[in-house]
Amino acid sequence: MFYSVREYRGRKGEPKGIGWRDLRDLLVRAHIQLGGPIVLVWDNLRMHLVEPLREFIADHADWLTVFQLPSYSPDLNPQEGLWSLVKRDIGNLAAADLGQITRAVKRRLKQIQYHPELVDGCLAGIDLIMDG
């Protein structure tokens, strides 16, 4: 499981979330670290559909495969289960500031990363199982 977290502080010119370049860079880093092909299961987030990212995917079809989910299908999206695990852990957090929330989210994502059975559980719930 690879992830990226960005804090939005509302500053002028600051992006509200990750952009297509950030996602591209995350995919490249994951590919280098894994040393093998990547299969993505994507929802219809607008950023996933932008032309530069589609071109990047087409240019790297030798190691990058994308399966696009149907519109509004949270029951098929494995990330919904992962975020449910994160929200369950930090749901009652009385954070003093944004940084504390960010640290709690990163900590929980890191814990999930080291427990592949949790990720498998999210995949099994949508009839996807990781072999190996």
WOPELIN-V548224 format. One record per pair of residues at least 24 apart in sequence whose ideal C-beta (glycine too) atoms are under 10 Angstrom apart, sorted by the first residue. I is the first residue (numbers start at 1). J is the second residue. D is the distance in whole Angstrom. If there is no record, write none. Layout:
# WOPELIN-V548224
i->I j->J d->D
i->I j->J d->D
This chain:
# WOPELIN-V548224
i->1 j->30 d->10
i->1 j->78 d->10
i->1 j->79 d->10
i->1 j->82 d->8
i->1 j->109 d->8
i->1 j->110 d->10
i->1 j->112 d->7
i->1 j->113 d->5
i->1 j->114 d->9
i->1 j->115 d->10
i->1 j->116 d->8
i->1 j->118 d->9
i->1 j->119 d->6
i->1 j->122 d->10
i->2 j->26 d->6
i->2 j->27 d->8
i->2 j->29 d->7
i->2 j->30 d->4
i->2 j->31 d->10
i->2 j->33 d->8
i->2 j->34 d->9
i->2 j->38 d->9
i->2 j->109 d->10
i->2 j->113 d->8
i->3 j->30 d->10
i->3 j->79 d->10
i->3 j->82 d->9
i->3 j->105 d->9
i->3 j->106 d->8
i->3 j->109 d->5
i->3 j->110 d->9
i->3 j->112 d->9
i->3 j->113 d->8
i->4 j->29 d->9
i->4 j->109 d->10
i->5 j->102 d->6
i->5 j->103 d->10
i->5 j->105 d->6
i->5 j->106 d->6
i->5 j->109 d->7
i->6 j->102 d->9
i->7 j->98 d->6
i->7 j->99 d->7
i->7 j->101 d->9
i->7 j->102 d->5
i->7 j->105 d->10
i->8 j->98 d->8
i->9 j->98 d->7
i->9 j->99 d->10
i->10 j->98 d->10
i->17 j->45 d->10
i->17 j->47 d->8
i->18 j->47 d->7
i->19 j->47 d->7
i->19 j->50 d->9
i->19 j->52 d->10
i->19 j->53 d->9
i->20 j->46 d->10
i->20 j->47 d->5
i->20 j->48 d->8
i->20 j->49 d->9
i->20 j->50 d->5
i->20 j->51 d->9
i->20 j->52 d->6
i->20 j->53 d->4
i->20 j->54 d->9
i->20 j->56 d->8
i->21 j->52 d->8
i->21 j->53 d->9
i->21 j->56 d->9
i->22 j->47 d->9
i->23 j->47 d->7
i->23 j->48 d->8
i->23 j->50 d->10
i->23 j->53 d->7
i->23 j->56 d->9
i->24 j->52 d->8
i->24 j->53 d->6
i->24 j->55 d->10
i->24 j->56 d->5
i->24 j->57 d->9
i->24 j->60 d->9
i->27 j->53 d->9
i->27 j->56 d->8
i->27 j->57 d->9
i->27 j->60 d->8
i->27 j->63 d->9
i->27 j->64 d->7
i->28 j->56 d->9
i->28 j->60 d->9
i->28 j->63 d->10
i->28 j->64 d->10
i->30 j->64 d->10
i->31 j->60 d->8
i->31 j->63 d->6
i->31 j->64 d->7
i->34 j->63 d->9
i->35 j->63 d->10
i->36 j->63 d->7
i->37 j->61 d->10
i->37 j->62 d->8
i->37 j->63 d->5
i->37 j->64 d->7
i->37 j->65 d->7
i->38 j->63 d->6
i->38 j->64 d->5
i->38 j->65 d->7
i->38 j->66 d->9
i->39 j->63 d->10
i->39 j->64 d->8
i->39 j->65 d->5
i->39 j->66 d->8
i->39 j->67 d->7
i->39 j->128 d->10
i->40 j->64 d->7
i->40 j->65 d->7
i->40 j->66 d->5
i->40 j->67 d->7
i->40 j->68 d->9
i->41 j->65 d->10
i->41 j->66 d->8
i->41 j->67 d->5
i->41 j->68 d->8
i->41 j->69 d->7
i->41 j->76 d->8
i->41 j->77 d->7
i->41 j->78 d->6
i->41 j->79 d->8
i->41 j->123 d->9
i->41 j->126 d->9
i->41 j->128 d->7
i->42 j->66 d->6
i->42 j->67 d->7
i->42 j->68 d->6
i->42 j->69 d->6
i->42 j->77 d->9
i->42 j->79 d->9
i->43 j->68 d->8
i->43 j->69 d->5
i->43 j->70 d->9
i->43 j->71 d->9
i->43 j->72 d->8
i->43 j->73 d->7
i->43 j->74 d->8
i->43 j->76 d->9
i->43 j->77 d->5
i->43 j->79 d->8
i->43 j->80 d->9
i->44 j->68 d->7
i->44 j->69 d->7
i->44 j->70 d->8
i->44 j->71 d->5
i->44 j->72 d->8
i->44 j->73 d->9
i->45 j->69 d->10
i->67 j->128 d->10
i->69 j->126 d->10
i->73 j->126 d->9
i->74 j->126 d->10
i->75 j->125 d->9
i->75 j->126 d->7
i->76 j->125 d->10
i->76 j->126 d->5
i->76 j->127 d->9
i->76 j->128 d->9
i->77 j->122 d->9
i->77 j->126 d->7
i->78 j->119 d->8
i->78 j->120 d->10
i->78 j->121 d->10
i->78 j->122 d->5
i->78 j->123 d->5
i->78 j->124 d->9
i->78 j->125 d->8
i->78 j->126 d->6
i->78 j->128 d->7
i->79 j->122 d->8
i->80 j->122 d->8
i->80 j->125 d->9
i->80 j->126 d->9
i->81 j->118 d->9
i->81 j->119 d->9
i->81 j->121 d->7
i->81 j->122 d->3
i->81 j->123 d->8
i->81 j->124 d->9
i->81 j->125 d->6
i->81 j->126 d->8
i->82 j->108 d->10
i->82 j->109 d->8
i->82 j->112 d->6
i->82 j->118 d->8
i->82 j->119 d->7
i->82 j->121 d->10
i->82 j->122 d->5
i->82 j->123 d->10
i->83 j->108 d->10
i->83 j->109 d->10
i->83 j->122 d->9
i->84 j->122 d->8
i->84 j->125 d->10
i->85 j->109 d->9
i->85 j->111 d->9
i->85 j->112 d->6
i->85 j->115 d->9
i->85 j->118 d->6
i->85 j->119 d->9
i->85 j->121 d->9
i->85 j->122 d->8
i->86 j->111 d->9
i->86 j->112 d->7
